[in-house]
Amino acid sequence: MSTWFNGGVSPTDIVEWAGQSLEVLLRIYAKCLDRSMRRNRRLIEAALGHESRPKTVA
């Protein structure tokens, strides 16, 4: 299931296919969310025409 989650499959589809609850899925696979959130932010920025810039350390 982590492969599906990391691959961007909707959590609602995963729980349906796996026979799990959303609560269980998120509790067990929450570690996958951080990477997904970063990827999703990049996708949204690209769709809005914003260039993703690396952060600089001051």
Summary of the structure (lengths in Angstrom):
residues: 58
radius of gyration: 14.4
end to end distance: 39.5
largest distance: 48.0
contacts: 111
relative contact order: 0.13
helix: 67%
strand: 0%
